[in-house]
Amino acid sequence: MSGLYTCITCRVGFSTLDLQRGHYKTDWHRYNLKRKVAELPPVTADTFQQKVLAQREKAIEDEEATTATCEICNKHFNSKNQYENHLKSKKHKDVVTKHTSKLREEIEKNKEKITENAEGTDNSDLPENEKRLMKDCVKRKHLKTKYQLPVVRRSS
């Protein structure tokens, strides 16, 4: 049998029976069937594809907007409101305070190590002006550490 095979619902034609049967299994055809039941006109394949892409983008945005994580407490939240409430909670503030104090202790230990290393190193191969500069930096605590503390302010 030869001729033109059609889908009345989607208003498209096919050259072979296999193409027509394959079309009947697509989401586009099913979408147009639902539109036909609702007495709406069919959409083209391009329009359907645009709607699918827009829906996927919206789903991704919704998923990103509804999930949040507190790295310090290692907790996951399903909404922005839950996350904001967690940030205001006493438990979270206590954990942040403990974490901050641990970081400060670690920084102090590292500063002491750096100072000891700077004072105890053999600088005999350095020029005299660089030796003086290094001693001056150690005395004035110009040594920098690689850590930065988060600023935590408690409201009374």
Backbone hydrogen bonds, N-H to C=O, Kabsch-Sander energy under -0.5 kcal/mol:
donor,donor_aa,acceptor,acceptor_aa,energy
5,Y,3,G,-0.5
5,Y,14,F,-2.9
7,C,12,V,-2.5
8,I,6,T,-0.5
11,R,7,C,-1.4
12,V,7,C,-1.3
14,F,5,Y,-4.3
20,Q,16,T,-1.6
21,R,17,L,-2.6
22,G,18,D,-2.5
23,H,19,L,-2.1
24,Y,20,Q,-1.7
25,K,21,R,-0.6
25,K,22,G,-1.0
26,T,23,H,-1.8
30,R,26,T,-1.8
31,Y,27,D,-2.8
32,N,28,W,-2.2
33,L,29,H,-2.1
34,K,30,R,-2.0
35,R,31,Y,-2.0
36,K,32,N,-2.2
37,V,33,L,-2.0
38,A,34,K,-1.6
39,E,36,K,-1.4
40,L,35,R,-3.3
48,F,44,T,-2.4
49,Q,45,A,-2.3
50,Q,46,D,-2.2
51,K,47,T,-2.1
52,V,48,F,-2.3
53,L,49,Q,-2.4
54,A,50,Q,-2.4
55,Q,51,K,-2.2
56,R,52,V,-2.2
57,E,53,L,-2.3
58,K,54,A,-2.2
59,A,55,Q,-2.2
60,I,56,R,-2.2
61,E,57,E,-2.4
62,D,58,K,-2.6
63,E,59,A,-2.1
64,E,60,I,-2.4
65,A,61,E,-2.5
66,T,62,D,-1.6
67,T,63,E,-0.8
68,A,77,F,-2.3
70,C,75,K,-2.8
71,E,69,T,-0.8
74,N,70,C,-1.5
75,K,70,C,-1.4
77,F,68,A,-3.4
83,Y,79,S,-1.8
84,E,80,K,-2.5
85,N,81,N,-2.3
86,H,82,Q,-2.1
87,L,83,Y,-2.2
88,K,84,E,-1.2
89,S,85,N,-0.6
89,S,86,H,-1.2
93,K,89,S,-1.9
94,D,90,K,-2.5
95,V,91,K,-2.3
96,V,92,H,-2.5
97,T,93,K,-2.3
98,K,94,D,-2.5
99,H,95,V,-2.7
100,T,96,V,-2.7
101,S,97,T,-2.4
102,K,98,K,-2.2
103,L,99,H,-2.1
104,R,100,T,-2.4
105,E,101,S,-2.4
106,E,102,K,-2.3
107,I,103,L,-2.4
108,E,104,R,-2.5
109,K,105,E,-2.4
110,N,106,E,-2.4
111,K,107,I,-2.6
112,E,108,E,-2.4
113,K,109,K,-2.3
114,I,110,N,-2.6
115,T,111,K,-2.7
116,E,112,E,-2.8
117,N,113,K,-2.7
118,A,114,I,-2.5
119,E,115,T,-2.6
120,G,116,E,-2.7
121,T,117,N,-1.0
123,N,121,T,-0.9
126,L,123,N,-1.6
131,K,127,P,-1.7
132,R,128,E,-2.1
133,L,129,N,-1.9
134,M,130,E,-2.4
135,K,131,K,-2.4
136,D,132,R,-2.4
137,C,133,L,-2.3
138,V,134,M,-2.1
139,K,135,K,-2.4
140,R,136,D,-2.4
141,K,137,C,-0.6
141,K,138,V,-0.5
142,H,137,C,-2.2
143,L,137,C,-0.5
152,V,150,P,-0.6
153,R,151,V,-0.5
